[in-house]
Amino acid sequence: MCSAFRSVWIVFFSGIFLAGCRDSDGREEEMMAQVPGGDQATVDKSAGFSEGLLGEFTAWTPVLKGDKAFESRGHGGVFVRVYLNPTAKEHIEAKQDTYPMASGTILAKAVVATVETPVSEASRVYFMMKKAPGFDPLHNDWSYAVANKVNGKLIFDESIKPRDDLCISCHSRYSAFDYVQTVDFFKRQSTGS
């Protein structure tokens, strides 16, 4: 523990915070403590959801050939276009059994008004990221984020936490499929099964 506090700061990092302080000799010490429930105040880079994802995901591989939209009953019956980042695509193509997905997998589900609406006009994007083992072992280490279009620009919704209860409760229905299921659409098209 620190003997004299000159400065104290807290940095949230994937459900863990580091409290740094200086002792009487000016040396910096660090302590680690678990954040109850793993709550973060904002969507932050430590959760893996950087602002860059908001522009990158449209260049990822569409789950359906031709980048077709389909109805997502799990998200209230809206039309969505789903994308796989390169890690997800490579994993699905290389594995006989898709599940569990590889760490670093990111899925983006863009909400569009109609089947014909282009992804550039998405009103919301749901993201799932498979983190390294230990992030959330009870829920297969998935992290969640949602971005909404505000004044023509997608921005992350800070009320959605990386371990959001609503996201987890819904995706738990697919725990046998590593909490995701739409990747099977891509697998079936790739293998012709």
C-alpha positions in Angstrom: 0.0 0.0 0.0 1.1 3.6 -0.5 2.6 5.3 2.6 1.9 8.8 1.4 -0.6 9.8 -1.3 0.4 12.6 -3.6 -1.8 11.5 -6.5 -4.4 8.9 -7.0 -6.1 7.9 -10.2 -8.3 5.1 -11.3 -8.3 3.6 -14.7 -10.9 1.1 -15.7 -9.5 -1.8 -17.7 -11.8 -4.7 -18.7 -13.5 -4.9 -15.3 -10.3 -4.3 -13.3 -9.0 -1.0 -12.1 -5.5 0.1 -11.4 -5.1 2.6 -8.6 -1.7 4.3 -8.9 -0.1 6.4 -6.2 3.3 7.6 -5.2 5.0 6.8 -1.9 7.0 9.3 0.1 10.1 8.7 -2.2 8.1 9.5 -5.3 8.0 5.9 -6.5 4.8 4.8 -8.2 3.0 1.7 -6.9 0.1 0.0 -8.4 -2.7 -2.0 -6.7 -5.3 -4.1 -8.5 -8.8 -4.6 -7.4 -11.8 -6.3 -9.0 -14.7 -4.0 -9.9 -17.9 -5.4 -8.5 -20.0 -6.8 -11.4 -17.4 -5.6 -13.8 -19.3 -2.4 -14.5 -17.6 0.3 -16.5 -18.8 3.9 -16.6 -18.4 4.2 -20.3 -17.7 2.2 -23.4 -13.9 2.4 -23.4 -11.0 1.2 -25.4 -10.2 -1.4 -22.8 -13.4 -3.2 -23.6 -12.2 -3.3 -27.2 -14.8 -1.1 -28.7 -12.8 1.8 -30.2 -14.4 4.5 -32.3 -12.5 3.0 -35.3 -14.8 0.0 -35.4 -17.7 2.3 -36.3 -16.1 2.9 -39.7 -14.4 -0.5 -40.2 -17.2 -3.0 -39.8 -18.8 -2.2 -43.2 -15.6 -3.6 -44.9 -15.8 -6.9 -43.0 -17.3 -10.0 -44.5 -21.1 -10.1 -44.7 -22.7 -13.1 -43.1 -25.1 -13.5 -46.0 -23.8 -13.5 -49.6 -24.6 -10.3 -51.4 -24.7 -8.5 -48.0 -28.4 -9.2 -47.7 -30.5 -7.9 -44.8 -32.7 -10.3 -42.8 -35.2 -10.0 -39.9 -33.6 -10.3 -36.4 -36.4 -11.6 -34.2 -34.0 -11.4 -31.2 -33.7 -7.7 -31.7 -37.4 -6.9 -32.0 -38.0 -8.0 -35.6 -35.8 -5.3 -37.2 -33.9 -5.8 -40.4 -30.2 -6.3 -40.0 -27.0 -6.8 -42.0 -24.4 -8.9 -40.1 -20.7 -8.7 -40.5 -17.7 -10.9 -39.4 -14.3 -9.4 -38.7 -11.3 -11.1 -40.3 -10.7 -13.2 -37.1 -14.2 -14.5 -37.1 -14.2 -15.3 -40.9 -10.8 -17.1 -40.7 -12.0 -19.1 -37.6 -15.3 -20.2 -39.2 -13.6 -21.2 -42.5 -10.8 -23.1 -40.8 -12.8 -25.1 -38.1 -15.0 -28.1 -38.6 -16.9 -27.1 -35.5 -17.4 -23.4 -35.3 -17.9 -23.2 -31.5 -16.4 -21.8 -29.5 -15.5 -18.8 -31.5 -11.9 -17.5 -31.4 -10.7 -14.7 -29.1 -10.7 -11.5 -31.1 -13.9 -12.4 -33.0 -16.1 -9.4 -33.5 -19.6 -9.5 -34.9 -21.5 -6.4 -36.0 -25.2 -6.4 -36.6 -26.4 -3.2 -38.3 -30.1 -2.3 -38.1 -31.5 -1.0 -41.3 -35.0 0.3 -42.2 -35.8 -2.2 -45.0 -34.2 -5.2 -46.8 -32.9 -2.7 -49.4 -31.5 -0.1 -47.1 -27.7 0.1 -47.4 -25.5 -0.4 -44.3 -24.4 3.2 -44.6 -27.9 4.2 -43.5 -27.9 1.9 -40.4 -29.6 3.5 -37.4 -28.0 1.3 -34.8 -25.2 -1.3 -34.7 -24.9 -4.1 -32.1 -21.4 -5.4 -31.5 -20.1 -8.6 -29.8 -16.5 -9.2 -29.2 -14.9 -12.4 -27.9 -12.4 -11.4 -25.3 -9.4 -13.4 -24.0 -10.3 -16.1 -21.5 -11.1 -14.6 -18.0 -13.0 -11.5 -19.2 -16.4 -13.1 -18.3 -16.0 -16.8 -17.9 -19.6 -17.3 -16.9 -20.7 -16.0 -20.4 -17.9 -17.4 -22.6 -15.9 -14.1 -22.4 -18.2 -12.0 -24.7 -18.2 -8.2 -24.5 -21.1 -6.1 -25.9 -21.6 -2.6 -27.2 -24.3 -0.7 -29.1 -23.8 2.3 -31.4 -26.7 4.6 -32.4 -26.8 7.1 -35.2 -27.0 10.6 -33.7 -27.0 13.6 -36.1 -25.9 11.4 -39.0 -23.0 9.8 -37.1 -22.7 6.5 -35.2 -21.7 6.9 -31.6 -21.4 4.3 -28.8 -24.2 4.2 -26.3 -22.5 4.6 -23.0 -25.5 3.1 -21.1 -24.6 -0.3 -22.5 -21.9 -2.0 -20.5 -19.5 -4.6 -21.9 -21.2 -7.1 -19.6 -24.7 -5.8 -20.2 -27.4 -7.9 -18.4 -29.9 -7.4 -21.2 -27.4 -8.5 -23.9 -26.3 -11.5 -21.8 -29.8 -12.6 -20.9 -30.9 -12.7 -24.5 -27.7 -14.3 -25.9 -27.8 -17.0 -23.1 -30.5 -18.7 -25.1 -27.7 -19.6 -27.6 -25.1 -20.7 -25.0 -24.8 -24.1 -26.8 -23.6 -22.0 -29.8 -21.1 -19.9 -27.9 -23.8 -17.2 -27.4 -24.1 -16.5 -31.2 -26.0 -18.2 -33.9 -26.0 -16.1 -37.1 -22.4 -17.2 -37.9 -24.0 -20.5 -38.9 -25.6 -18.7 -41.9 -22.1 -17.9 -43.2 -20.8 -21.5 -42.4 -23.7 -23.1 -44.4 -23.1 -20.8 -47.4 -19.3 -21.5 -47.3 -19.6 -25.3 -47.1 -22.8 -25.6 -49.2 -24.5 -27.6 -46.4 
